[in-house]
């Protein structure tokens, strides 16, 4: 009979340490699955949120602010994950998760963009939240004078995917636009508070990812689209878009309220955001002010924020009653009990056994740990992260090592942990497509991680990330070109716009070298400038041919590694590193210096 400990040790040497897998829930994991969760941990938080949702649904309250307070590692983000999973299964509300912002002056637009993006996520039936809302609008015609006319459609409103397929099968493209215009008029007969244009854009989204839906989605998110005007939706300048962002959120809440679906907007990791020195408020205060604006203008909404104690103190310092509204309801998370700690370790070990085809029954309970040790950690009110760190160290430290083989240097161990986290995140990190500010933040953050020796003959002396609205530059890279023996200042602008007018505005700003004191302009864009944009093509040619600038192609496979590095840096503590350690590892491993996108930005145009 084979000794069961031999395959266990082999798996421990060759496979990932189950306790080094992230103990926290990051933005991209809120929507998916987590390795381990303790459903009975912080049930008081879950119940507070469910009760608030019920109150808003039943119209006992029209808006509620909820502050979830607790130390790091006490399960705040896991609670958000569980709430979404419940809504995903049972419905009854719509859910939005707002990740970290990068531009304090455009925080309202940031929330609007990610609220809209959140509604693209599907429930267990494969129906997006937008489709649910669109179908519920058509369903309001039941019991009205229009019921008979729209009966074939009303029969399918409870199954939005069937409704979508029915519309596609029975209406050609021009007829679909006609149908939507007609049904809007019918809906507004009884739903007077809804905005005509907003309702039109939402009804476009019943078609999911079809071109008609892309127009509606872009308009709601505040992204330019070449067919916006053609499809009867008003166009706005970026300044107007920013000013109307809370209005758009208000329309979403109004529309969801028609079908008694409260809108739950979750703000997490307020303490993780980096804010420029030019901003007087902390990141938490900026988010709190945004929550307060939404609270004042919107109904049928729940605004949830997760904060640690120090972060909440920053919010408490704010005046005008903001803390009272942001924390209208307050609930605290608790560290897991000793029994819950034991259960968490069991779950991680069960995952390890399952992944490596090991039989749990072949080993003592909690092997290779001792239950009393884990209870001892729990007695010190330690959080999940502390427990996972201890278990990870123990899981490695008792590893059998062949005689004469030296153990790995602790520094290299730490670097390997970083590489493991980076590789794991690389498989699932999402690239913020069509979000110029977020893409620019990723480029700026990782550009600053290039070693002092430089790359592409450029030694970087500073990277200035410009956090401001408008069509100005996103960042300025200053350095010394060792080949040409001169100082360079590269102005970088990311522009993924789909409309010529916005592109022209961006290019006109980028070409103003004297204003920005730059020696070279660099446009970063994933798609070629259309030939139909005559003015835009002229400006592009002027940048490249007359002013010595360049156009760098933004490729998904090149920005994705940078997005992973940026996320680890922003959430360094969650991953078990300091921010300086992240920078050091990136530099030592040349992960930024050898990235093709960053190299192309730095290299002199040929």
C-alpha positions in Angstrom: 0.0 0.0 0.0 1.4 3.4 -1.0 2.2 5.7 1.9 -0.4 8.6 1.6 2.2 11.1 3.0 4.4 10.7 0.0 2.0 12.1 -2.6 1.0 14.8 -0.1 4.6 16.0 0.2 5.1 15.8 -3.6 2.0 17.9 -4.1 3.2 20.4 -1.4 6.5 20.8 -3.2 5.1 21.1 -6.7 1.7 22.7 -6.4 0.5 26.1 -5.1 0.3 26.6 -1.4 -3.5 26.7 -0.7 -2.9 29.3 2.0 -1.2 31.7 -0.3 -4.2 32.0 -2.5 -5.8 35.4 -1.9 -7.8 35.5 1.4 -9.6 38.6 0.3 -12.1 39.3 -2.4 -10.9 41.8 -5.1 -13.1 43.7 -7.6 -12.9 41.0 -10.3 -13.8 38.2 -7.8 -17.0 39.9 -6.4 -18.8 38.6 -9.5 -17.3 35.1 -9.7 -16.4 32.4 -7.2 -14.0 32.6 -4.3 -11.8 29.7 -3.1 -13.3 29.7 0.4 -16.1 31.5 2.2 -17.7 31.2 5.6 -21.4 31.9 5.0 -22.1 32.1 8.8 -19.4 34.7 9.3 -20.8 38.2 9.9 -24.4 37.2 9.4 -25.4 40.4 11.2 -24.0 42.3 8.3 -25.8 40.3 5.7 -29.1 40.6 7.6 -28.7 44.4 7.9 -28.3 44.7 4.2 -31.2 42.3 3.4 -33.4 44.2 5.8 -32.5 47.5 4.2 -33.2 46.1 0.7 -36.6 44.9 1.8 -37.5 48.3 3.3 -36.7 50.1 0.1 -38.5 47.5 -2.0 -41.6 47.9 0.1 -41.3 51.7 0.1 -40.8 52.1 3.8 -37.7 54.0 3.0 -36.7 55.5 -0.3 -32.9 55.6 0.4 -30.5 54.1 2.9 -26.8 54.6 3.5 -25.0 51.7 5.1 -21.5 51.8 6.5 -19.9 48.4 7.1 -17.0 48.9 9.5 -14.3 46.5 10.5 -10.6 45.7 10.6 -8.9 44.3 7.6 -9.4 40.6 7.1 -12.8 40.5 8.9 -14.9 39.6 5.8 -16.3 42.9 4.5 -15.7 42.1 0.9 -16.8 38.5 1.3 -20.2 39.9 2.5 -20.5 41.9 -0.7 -19.7 38.8 -2.7 -22.4 36.9 -0.9 -25.0 39.6 -1.4 -24.4 39.6 -5.1 -24.6 35.8 -5.2 -28.0 36.0 -3.5 -29.3 38.6 -5.9 -27.8 36.6 -8.8 -30.0 33.6 -7.7 -33.1 35.2 -6.3 -33.4 38.7 -8.0 -35.5 41.3 -6.2 -32.8 44.0 -6.6 -30.0 45.1 -8.9 -26.4 45.2 -7.8 -23.5 47.4 -8.7 -19.9 47.2 -7.5 -17.7 50.4 -7.8 -14.0 49.7 -7.9 -11.3 52.3 -7.1 -11.3 55.6 -8.9 -8.2 57.2 -10.6 -9.4 60.7 -11.2 -10.9 62.5 -8.2 -12.4 65.3 -10.4 -14.4 62.7 -12.3 -15.6 60.5 -9.5 -19.3 60.9 -10.4 -18.6 59.7 -13.9 -16.6 56.9 -12.6 -19.5 55.6 -10.5 -21.9 56.1 -13.4 -19.6 54.1 -15.7 -19.1 51.1 -13.4 -22.7 51.1 -12.2 -23.7 50.7 -15.9 -21.0 48.1 -16.4 -22.2 46.1 -13.3 -25.6 45.7 -14.9 -24.1 43.8 -17.7 -23.4 40.9 -15.4 -25.8 37.9 -15.7 -28.0 36.1 -13.2 -28.1 32.3 -12.9 -30.4 32.2 -16.0 -27.9 34.0 -18.1 -29.9 37.2 -18.2 -28.2 40.6 -17.7 -29.5 43.0 -15.1 -30.1 45.5 -18.0 -32.2 42.9 -19.8 -34.2 42.4 -16.6 -34.9 46.1 -16.3 -35.7 46.5 -20.0 -38.2 43.6 -20.0 -39.8 45.0 -16.8 -40.5 48.2 -18.6 -42.4 46.5 -21.4 -44.2 44.4 -18.7 -45.8 47.7 -17.4 -48.1 47.6 -20.4 -50.0 44.7 -18.9 -53.4 45.9 -17.8 -53.3 49.0 -20.0 -55.0 49.8 -23.2 -51.9 48.6 -25.0 -51.9 45.1 -23.6 -53.7 43.4 -26.5 -51.3 45.1 -29.1 -48.2 43.9 -27.3 -49.5 40.6 -25.9 -46.9 38.4 -27.8 -44.1 40.4 -26.2 -45.7 40.6 -22.7 -45.9 36.8 -22.6 -42.1 36.7 -22.8 -41.2 39.5 -20.4 -40.6 37.0 -17.5 -37.9 35.4 -19.7 -35.9 38.3 -21.2 -33.7 36.1 -23.3 -36.8 34.6 -25.0 -38.1 38.1 -25.6 -34.8 39.1 -27.2 -34.8 36.1 -29.5 -38.5 36.7 -30.4 -37.7 40.4 -31.3 -34.8 39.4 -33.4 -36.7 36.6 -35.2 -39.8 38.8 -36.0 -38.4 42.2 -36.6 -35.6 43.3 -39.0 -33.2 46.0 -37.8 -35.3 49.1 -38.9 -38.4 47.6 -37.4 -36.6 47.1 -34.1 -36.0 50.8 -33.8 -39.6 51.5 -34.8 -40.9 49.0 -32.2 -38.8 50.7 -29.5 -40.1 54.2 -30.3 -43.7 53.0 -30.3 -43.4 51.0 -27.1 -41.7 54.0 -25.3 -44.7 56.1 -26.1 -47.0 53.4 -24.7 -44.9 53.0 -21.5 -44.8 56.8 -20.9 -48.6 56.9 -20.9 -48.5 55.5 -17.4 -44.8 56.0 -16.3 -44.7 59.8 -16.5 -41.5 60.2 -14.4 -39.3 58.3 -16.8 -37.1 60.2 -19.2 -37.8 59.4 -22.9 -34.2 59.2 -24.0 -33.0 57.2 -21.0 -35.9 54.7 -21.5 -34.9 54.3 -25.1 -31.3 53.5 -24.3 -32.4 50.9 -21.7 -34.7 49.2 -24.2 -31.9 49.0 -26.6 -30.1 46.8 -24.0 -32.7 44.1 -24.3 -30.7 43.1 -27.4 -27.7 42.4 -25.1 -24.5 42.8 -27.2 -26.0 43.6 -30.7 -25.0 46.9 -32.3 -28.3 48.5 -31.1 -27.4 47.6 -27.5 -23.9 49.0 -27.9 -25.3 52.4 -28.8 -27.5 52.4 -25.7 -24.7 51.2 -23.4 -22.3 53.8 -24.6 -24.8 56.6 -24.1 -25.6 55.5 -20.6 -22.0 55.1 -19.6 -21.0 58.4 -21.1 -18.9 57.0 -23.9 -18.9 58.5 -27.4 -20.5 56.4 -30.1 -20.7 57.3 -33.8 -24.4 56.3 -34.0 -25.6 58.1 -31.0 -27.3 61.0 -32.9 -28.4 58.7 -35.7 -30.4 56.6 -33.2 -32.1 59.6 -31.7 -30.1 60.0 -28.5 -28.7 63.5 -27.6 -24.9 64.0 -27.7 -23.1 65.7 -24.8 -19.6 67.2 -24.4 -17.4 65.6 -21.8 -18.1 68.6 -19.5 -21.8 68.0 -19.9 -21.4 64.2 -19.4 -19.6 64.8 -16.1 -22.3 67.3 -14.9 -25.1 64.8 -15.8 -23.6 61.7 -14.2 -25.6 61.8 -11.0 -28.7 62.5 -13.2 -28.0 59.3 -15.1 -27.7 57.4 -11.8 -31.0 58.9 -10.7 -32.7 57.7 -13.9 -31.4 54.1 -13.3 -32.8 54.2 -9.8 -36.2 55.6 -11.0 -36.5 53.0 -13.7 -35.6 50.1 -11.4 -38.1 51.4 -8.9 -41.0 50.8 -11.4 -40.5 47.0 -11.0 -39.7 47.4 -7.2 -36.0 46.5 -7.6 -33.9 48.6 -5.3 -30.5 49.6 -6.6 -27.7 48.5 -4.3 -24.4 50.3 -5.0 -21.4 49.0 -3.2 -18.2 51.0 -2.5 -15.3 48.8 -1.3 -11.6 49.3 -0.3 -12.0 53.1 0.2 -8.6 53.1 2.0 -6.7 51.5 -0.9 -7.0 54.4 -3.4 -4.1 56.7 -4.2 -5.0 60.3 -4.4 -2.7 63.0 -5.9 -1.1 65.5 -3.6 -3.1 68.3 -5.4 -6.3 67.0 -3.8 -7.2 68.3 -0.4 -9.5 65.4 0.6 -8.6 61.8 1.3 -9.9 59.1 -1.0 -12.5 58.1 1.5 -13.8 61.7 1.8 -14.0 62.0 -2.0 -16.1 58.8 -2.2 -18.2 59.9 0.8 -19.0 63.2 -0.9 -20.0 61.3 -4.0 -22.2 59.0 -2.0 -23.8 62.0 -0.4 -24.6 63.6 -3.8 -26.3 60.4 -4.9 -28.2 60.2 -1.6 -29.6 63.7 -2.1 -30.6 63.3 -5.7 -31.7 59.6 -6.0 -34.4 57.4 -4.5 -34.9 53.6 -4.6 -31.2 53.3 -3.7 -29.0 51.7 -1.1 -25.5 53.1 -0.8 -23.1 50.7 1.0 -19.5 51.4 1.8 -16.9 49.2 3.5 -14.4 51.0 5.7 -11.8 50.3 8.3 -11.8 52.3 11.6 -9.2 54.8 10.5 -11.0 55.4 7.2 -14.3 56.0 9.0 -12.6 58.6 11.2 -11.7 60.6 8.1 -15.3 60.5 7.0 -16.5 61.6 10.5 -14.4 64.7 10.2 -16.6 65.9 7.3 -19.4 68.4 7.9 -22.8 69.1 6.5 -24.3 65.9 7.8 -22.4 63.7 5.4 -21.3 61.1 8.0 -24.9 60.8 9.1 -26.1 60.0 5.6 -23.2 57.8 4.5 -23.5 55.9 7.8 -27.3 56.1 8.3 -27.1 52.5 9.2 -23.9 51.2 10.7 -22.9 47.6 11.3 -19.6 46.1 12.3 -17.8 43.0 11.2 -16.2 40.7 13.7 -13.1 38.5 13.4 -13.9 34.9 12.9 -14.3 32.7 16.0 -11.9 29.8 16.7 -14.4 27.3 15.3 -14.8 29.5 12.1 -11.0 29.7 11.9 -10.8 25.9 12.0 -13.5 25.6 9.4 -11.6 28.0 7.1 -8.4 26.0 7.4 -10.4 22.8 6.6 -11.9 24.3 3.5 -8.4 25.3 2.2 -7.0 21.9 2.9 -10.0 20.3 1.2 -9.3 22.4 -1.8 -5.7 21.3 -1.8 -6.7 17.6 -1.5 -9.3 17.9 -4.3 -6.8 19.7 -6.7 -4.2 17.0 -6.1 -6.4 13.9 -6.0 -5.7 13.3 -2.3 -8.1 11.5 0.1 -8.8 13.7 3.1 -9.6 10.6 5.2 -6.0 9.4 4.8 -4.7 12.2 7.1 -5.3 13.3 10.6 -7.7 16.2 11.1 -6.2 19.5 9.9 -2.9 17.8 9.0 -0.2 19.3 8.9 -1.6 21.7 11.5 -2.7 21.4 15.1 -6.1 22.6 16.1 -4.8 24.2 19.4 -2.4 26.3 17.4 -5.2 27.7 15.3 -7.4 28.3 18.3 -4.5 30.2 19.8 -4.4 32.5 16.8 -8.1 33.1 17.0 -7.9 33.9 20.7 -5.8 36.9 19.7 -8.6 38.3 17.6 -6.6 37.8 14.5 -8.2 38.3 11.1 -8.4 35.9 8.2 -5.3 37.4 6.5 -3.2 36.9 9.6 -4.4 33.3 9.8 -3.7 32.6 6.2 -0.2 34.1 6.5 0.6 31.9 9.4 -0.8 28.8 7.7 1.1 29.5 4.5 4.4 29.8 6.5 3.7 26.7 8.4 2.6 24.7 5.3 6.0 25.5 3.7 8.2 25.3 6.8 7.5 21.7 7.6 8.3 20.7 4.1 10.6 17.7 3.8 13.9 18.7 2.2 16.4 16.3 0.8 19.7 16.1 2.7 22.3 18.6 1.4 19.6 20.8 -0.2 19.5 24.3 1.2 16.2 26.0 1.8 15.3 28.9 -0.3 16.4 32.4 0.8 13.5 34.2 2.6 13.9 37.1 0.1 13.5 34.7 -2.8 10.6 33.1 -1.1 8.9 36.5 -0.9 9.7 37.2 -4.6 8.2 33.8 -5.5 5.1 34.7 -3.6 4.9 37.8 -5.6 5.3 35.9 -8.9 2.7 33.4 -7.8 0.2 36.2 -7.1 1.0 37.9 -10.4 0.7 34.7 -12.4 -2.6 33.8 -10.7 -4.0 37.3 -11.2 -2.9 37.4 -14.9 -5.4 34.7 -15.7 -8.4 36.6 -14.5 -7.6 40.3 -14.3 -9.9 42.4 -16.5 -8.8 45.3 -18.7 -10.9 48.5 -18.3 -11.7 48.8 -22.0 -13.1 52.1 -23.3 -12.0 53.8 -20.0 -9.3 56.2 -20.9 -8.6 57.4 -17.4 -8.2 53.8 -15.9 -6.0 52.7 -18.8 -3.8 55.8 -18.3 -3.6 55.1 -14.6 -2.3 51.6 -15.3 0.3 52.9 -17.7 1.4 55.7 -15.3 1.7 53.4 -12.3 3.7 50.7 -14.1 5.9 53.2 -16.0 7.1 54.5 -12.7 8.2 51.0 -11.8 10.8 50.8 -14.5 14.3 50.6 -12.9 16.6 53.6 -12.7 18.8 52.1 -15.4 15.9 52.7 -17.8 14.8 51.0 -20.9 14.8 51.8 -24.6 17.7 54.1 -24.1 15.6 56.3 -21.8 16.4 56.8 -18.1 13.2 57.9 -16.4 13.5 60.7 -13.9 9.8 61.3 -13.2 6.3 60.2 -14.2 3.5 62.7 -13.6 0.0 61.3 -13.7 -2.4 64.2 -14.5 -5.7 63.7 -12.7 -8.1 66.2 -14.2 -11.1 66.3 -16.5 -11.1 67.4 -20.1 -9.1 66.3 -23.1 -5.6 67.2 -21.8 -2.7 64.8 -21.4 -2.9 61.8 -19.1 0.7 61.7 -18.1 4.1 63.2 -18.7 7.3 61.1 -18.7 10.5 63.0 -18.1 13.9 61.4 -18.7 17.2 61.4 -20.3 17.8 59.8 -23.8 21.2 58.2 -23.4 21.5 57.6 -27.1 20.7 61.1 -28.3 22.2 62.7 -25.1 19.2 64.9 -24.4 16.3 65.4 -22.0 13.0 64.2 -23.2 9.5 65.0 -21.9 6.9 62.6 -23.4 3.2 63.7 -23.2 0.9 60.6 -23.3 -2.8 60.6 -24.0 -5.0 57.5 -24.2 -8.0 58.0 -26.5 -10.3 55.1 -27.2 -13.2 57.4 -28.4 -15.4 56.2 -31.2 -16.4 59.7 -32.4 -14.4 62.1 -34.5 -15.3 65.3 -32.6 -13.9 64.0 -29.3 -10.8 62.6 -31.1 -10.2 66.0 -32.7 -10.4 67.7 -29.3 -7.9 65.3 -27.8 -5.4 65.7 -30.7 -5.6 69.4 -30.6 -4.5 69.4 -27.0 -1.8 66.8 -27.5 -0.3 68.9 -30.3 0.3 71.9 -27.9 3.8 71.0 -27.0 4.7 74.4 -25.7 1.7 74.5 -23.3 2.6 71.2 -21.7 6.4 71.7 -22.0 6.9 68.4 -23.8 9.3 67.3 -26.5 7.2 64.6 -27.9 3.5 63.6 -28.0 2.3 60.1 -27.8 -1.2 58.9 -28.6 -2.2 55.5 -27.3 -5.1 53.9 -29.1 -6.2 50.3 -29.8 -7.9 50.9 -33.2 -6.8 52.9 -36.3 -8.2 56.4 -36.9 -11.0 55.9 -39.4 -10.3 57.3 -42.9 -13.7 59.1 -42.6 -12.3 61.2 -39.8 -10.6 63.6 -42.2 -9.8 66.2 -39.6 -8.6 63.5 -37.2 -6.4 62.0 -39.8 -4.8 65.4 -40.5 -4.1 65.9 -36.8 -2.6 62.4 -36.5 -0.3 63.1 -39.5 0.7 66.4 -38.0 1.6 64.7 -34.7 3.7 62.0 -36.5 5.2 63.8 -39.5 5.5 67.4 -38.4 6.0 67.3 -34.6 7.9 64.1 -34.2 5.3 62.3 -32.2 4.0 58.8 -32.4 0.8 56.7 -32.3 1.3 53.6 -30.1 -1.1 50.7 -30.6 -2.8 49.6 -27.4 -2.9 45.8 -27.5 -4.9 43.8 -24.9 -2.2 41.2 -24.4 0.3 44.0 -23.6 -1.9 46.1 -21.2 -3.2 43.0 -19.3 0.1 42.3 -17.5 0.3 45.9 -16.6 -3.2 45.8 -15.2 -2.3 42.9 -13.0 0.8 44.7 -11.7 -1.2 47.8 -11.1 -3.8 45.9 -9.1 -1.2 44.2 -6.9 0.4 47.5 -6.2 -2.9 49.2 -5.3 -3.9 46.3 -3.1 -0.4 45.5 -1.9 -1.4 45.0 1.7 -4.1 42.5 0.7 -1.5 40.5 -1.1 0.9 40.5 1.8 3.4 43.0 0.5 4.3 46.7 1.0 4.0 48.9 -2.0 7.8 49.4 -2.1 8.2 45.6 -2.2 5.9 45.4 -5.2 8.0 48.1 -7.0 11.2 46.3 -6.0 10.0 43.0 -7.4 8.7 44.5 -10.6 12.1 46.2 -11.1 14.2 43.1 -10.2 12.1 40.9 -12.6 12.0 43.6 -15.4 8.2 43.1 -15.6 7.6 46.7 -16.6 10.9 47.4 -18.3 10.3 44.6 -20.8 6.7 45.3 -21.4 6.2 46.0 -25.2 3.6 48.7 -24.7 5.8 50.7 -22.2 8.9 50.2 -24.4 7.0 51.5 -27.5 5.9 54.6 -25.6 9.5 55.3 -24.5 11.3 54.5 -27.7 12.0 57.3 -30.1 9.8 57.3 -33.3 11.5 55.7 -36.3 
